[in-house]
């Protein structure tokens, strides 16, 4: 490879890279997950993932692999959205999976989803009462406008 092609490749690579958050979870989203877990008795874990399955943040027990759970949540979200759209022509807001050993609830949250895991004894009404506003708050925290505003505010204060 010539030096010119290498230089051109480096320049093009820098110009075309998409800014992504690193492996550090979003601190505000993580606080929201922990607060949700504190508010809902028998909640066993929660995570936020992008609609394409990339993990944003999690508060899961050690035995659950977060990246795999994020991918499964995105698959369920996509399937549920498609089912709701086909059946009723409307949007999707949540899906509840009742299992013998617990519940999994996935809430749409903007370009992400909030997945909540709960023990079988959880009060589902309370779970929804606390999780729906949490999903809206997470969506607000992760909107590009909110992220840009926080970045500008941080830049102005430093």
N, C-alpha and C positions, 0 to 999 in steps of 0.2 A: 504494500500500500504506500502510495506516495505521501509525502509530508502534507501536500496541499489537500488531498482527500481526507487525511486524518484530521487536519485542522477544520475542514468543512464539516466533517462528521461530529466533531466536538461542539462546534458552534450550533449546528442544527439540533443536536441532542439537548443542549441547554435551552434552546428556544422552544422546543416542542414538549418538554417535560411538563407534566401536570402537577401542580402543587398538591400534595396530599399530607394529611397529618401522619406523623410518624407512629411508632408502636405505642407511644404514650397515649393512654385513653384520655378523652376529653374530661377534664376535672369536674366541670359543672354537671355533665351527664352522669358521671360516676357518683357524685353527691346526690343527685336525684334518685339514682337506683338504690343507694344505701338508705336514703330517707324513706323510700317506698317500702323497703324491707323492714324498717323500724315501725312503720305505721300499720302494716298488715300482719297480724299474727298468723303463723303457719305458712308464711311465704318462704320458700326454700332457695330462691335465686331469681335473678333477672339479668337480661342482657339487651343491648341495643345493637342492631346490625343494619347495614345498608340494604336496600331492596335487592341488591345483587349478591348478598351473602357475606359481605366483608364486615368483620367485627369492628364496632366502634368503641364499646365499653361493656364490661360485665361485672356482675357481683354473683358469681356462681359457686356452688360447692366444689371442692377439689376433684371429686370423681367425675365431673362433667367437663369434657373438652370444649372450651368456648368457641373455637373456630368451626368445629363440626356442628355445634348447636346453631351457630349463626347461619351456616349454609342451609341447614334443615329448616330453620325459621323462614328464611327467604323463599325456599321452595314452597312451604305451606302458605306463605303470604301470597305468592304468585298464583298458586292454584285456587286459593280462596277468592282472590280478586277476580280471577277469570270466571269462577263459578257464579259469584254474585252478579257480575256484569252480564253473563249469558242468561241467567235465570230472571233477573229483574231489570237489567239495563242500568243499574245504579252503581255507585261506588262501594267500596269495602271499608269497614271500620275495625272489625275484630273477628277472631275465630277462637272458639273454646274447644279444647280436646279434653274430655273426661276419661281418665285412665283408672285402672284399679288401684294404682299406687300413687295417684296424684293427678294434678291438672296442669295443662300447658295452655296459656292464653297468649295470643299474639294480637297486638294492637297496631294499627297503621299509625305512623308518626312522621308525616311528611315524606321525605325520601328515605326514611329509615322505618324500622319497626321496633316496638318494645315487646319482648317476650318475657313472660312471667311464669315461674314455676311455683306450684303450691302443693302442699300436702292434701290428702283426700278430705281431711276434716275442715279445710278452709271455708270461711263464709264467702261464697262466690259473690254475693251482693256487695259485701265490703271490699272484696278484691277489685270489682269493677269500679266502685265508688272512688277508690284511691288511685287505681291504675289509669283510668281514662284521662284525668287531668294531668297525671305524670307524663303520659304519652304526648299530650298537647304541649306541655312544658318542654319536653325533649325536642319535639319538632321545632319549637320556637328557638331553642338554644342552638340548633344545628342548621337553621336557615342561613343561606349565604349572606343575607343582609345583616343578621345578628352577628355573624362571625366577623364580617367586615367592620361593623360598628365597634366591636370590642377591640379589634386590631388597631383601628384609628385612635380609640380612646387610650390604649396602652402606649401608642407611639407619641401622642400628645403629652402624656404624663411623664415620659422619660426624657 
